[in-house]
Structure formats: structure tokens, C-alpha cells
Amino acid sequence: MTVVASAKRRPSTRNIPSALIYEMWSGKPVYYRGYRDVLAGKKTIEEIMSCSDLQGVLVALLTIYLGGHINRKKYLLATNKIGLHLAVGDNLGNDIVIFEKEKVGKLQGKYFDIPPKIVIEVDIKADVSDCWTAISFRNQRSLLPSVSRKYYG
């Protein structure tokens, strides 16, 4: 009997719905954890996209705390996977961000395109196994030119 070892294959990005994309980094998709289960029909898109009880409570507690401790005349506090467009192919969804109000201007119903002063992430939904290890994923964020390493690394 002959046993042939098969290499683990990555799914083709052409067959993966855009709804399963968590964020875009340097033009490469970072998918929601569990996206393979959706492709296999084991889970629905909604099951993997919604936040867990732990993530929801942590984000809420941090938001409540920050809301009572920042200068709200000077800073804008925003939550709920705030879209941040840094460059072509770099679109992030942040859990909690704090912007300097003077830099924000009028809200226009689109992704922010200015760097926030502070970003807080509670990332338990991103599947970075196909693109980076957890350490290199963190380092990738710290290399972004328009966002201070102090807040991303």
C-alpha cells in the first residue's frame, strides 16, 4: 500500500464571497475566522461575522469607560467596526477609534480616510492563518505609514 501525502491547499480567492472578507491588507483579503466552514456549508455567513459575547461586552465596557474619560470637545469616540481607508487595498474595520475632532471635518457616510489618534482592537474574528502569523500580522499594522506605531503595535 502506498500513502501519498497531500499538501494543504488554500481555497481560491475567486470562489470566496466578498462578505467573508474581514479586512484588506496590501490588497490581500484577511477572511473572517470560520470562513472555510461557510464554504463547506457547515456555518452561515452570519454565524461567523457577528461578534461574540466576550467581544461585544469588552468593546462596550471600553467605550463606556473612554466616553467618561476623554475630552469630548476635542476628541470624537466611535465604535462598531469603524471603516478606515488608509491606502488602495488597505481598508480596516476598527472596534474603537478616537479621532481629533478638528481633523475629522463633516461626517459623510463613508470610511474615514484620516488616521485616528488611538485605535483599540478586540480581534477574535480574523483568520490570519493564510497570510500572516499573529506576530507578523501585528507588525504589518505597525508599519503603516499614516498610523503611529504607538497605537497599532
Residue pairs with C-beta under 8 A, 6 or more apart in sequence:
10 130
11 36
11 39
13 29
15 39
16 29
16 31
16 35
16 39
17 45
19 45
19 49
20 31
20 32
20 35
20 38
20 45
20 48
21 29
21 30
21 31
21 32
22 29
22 30
22 31
22 32
22 93
22 125
22 126
22 127
23 29
23 30
23 91
23 92
23 93
23 126
24 30
24 89
24 90
24 91
24 92
25 89
25 90
25 131
25 140
26 89
26 90
26 140
27 88
27 89
27 90
28 89
28 131
30 126
30 127
30 128
30 131
30 137
31 126
31 127
31 130
32 48
32 49
32 125
32 126
32 127
33 48
33 124
33 125
33 126
33 127
34 43
34 47
34 48
34 127
35 48
35 127
37 43
37 48
38 44
38 45
38 47
38 48
48 125
49 125
51 59
51 125
52 124
52 125
54 124
55 95
55 122
55 124
55 125
58 122
59 79
59 95
59 96
59 122
62 96
62 120
62 122
63 77
63 79
63 96
66 77
66 96
66 98
67 77
70 77
70 98
73 101
74 100
74 101
74 102
75 98
75 99
75 100
75 101
75 117
76 98
76 99
76 100
76 101
76 104
77 96
77 97
77 98
78 96
78 97
78 98
78 99
79 95
79 96
79 97
81 93
81 94
81 95
82 93
82 94
82 95
82 96
82 97
82 112
83 91
83 92
83 93
83 110
83 111
83 112
84 91
84 92
84 93
84 94
84 97
84 111
84 112
84 113
84 115
84 116
84 119
85 91
85 110
85 111
85 112
85 113
86 92
86 113
86 115
86 144
86 146
86 147
87 146
90 144
91 111
94 116
94 119
94 120
94 121
95 120
95 121
95 122
95 123
96 119
96 120
96 121
97 112
97 116
97 118
97 119
97 120
98 116
98 117
98 118
98 119
99 112
99 114
99 116
99 117
100 117
103 114
104 112
104 114
115 146
115 147
115 148
116 147
116 151
117 151
118 151
119 147
119 151
119 152
126 137
128 134
128 137
131 137
132 140
138 152
138 153
139 153
141 147
141 152
141 153
142 149
142 152
142 153
144 152
